[in-house]
Amino acid sequence: MGKKGAASSSGSKDGGGKGDKLGTCKEVKCRHILCEKQSKALEAYQKMREGWLDNDDKVPPAEFGKLAMQYSECSSGKKGGDLGWFPRGKMEGKFQEIAFALQAGQVSDVFKGANGYHIILCEGRRN
C-alpha cells in the first residue's frame, strides 16, 4: 500500500532464528488504529503518508495518537491507540505477527485482522 509497508510482508520468514533481531524480541510497545471498514483505515493511513511517510519521516507517536482518536473504533482510540507493552501470545495471530515484525518507530500498512482493519505503530521493543 505504501512504501513504508514492508513490515507487513517482511516479517521473519525463518520464524525468528538466531541473529534475527526482530525475531528475538519478547515484548513490543504499540499504538494502533482499528476500523471496521477498510476505506476508513486507508484514509487514516493516507494522512500519515501525506504528513510523514512519503517524506521518509517517522510518524510521531503523538500525531499517530491524534489520528487514532479521530479514526479508531477501538476503545484504545480514546488513549491515542496506546496498547502499552505486550508479550508474544497476547494478541491475535496476524496482529502479533506484524507488531513483532516492526522496528521501533515504524508504521505498518493497513492490514485485515480478526477484528477489522488495523494500522500499527511500534514505539519500542524489549527482551
Secondary structure by P-SEA (a helix, b strand, c coil): cccccccccccccccccccccccccccccccbbbbccaaaaaaaaaaaaaccccccccccaaaaaaaaaaccccccccccccccccccccccaaaaaaaaaccccccccccccccccbbbbbccccc
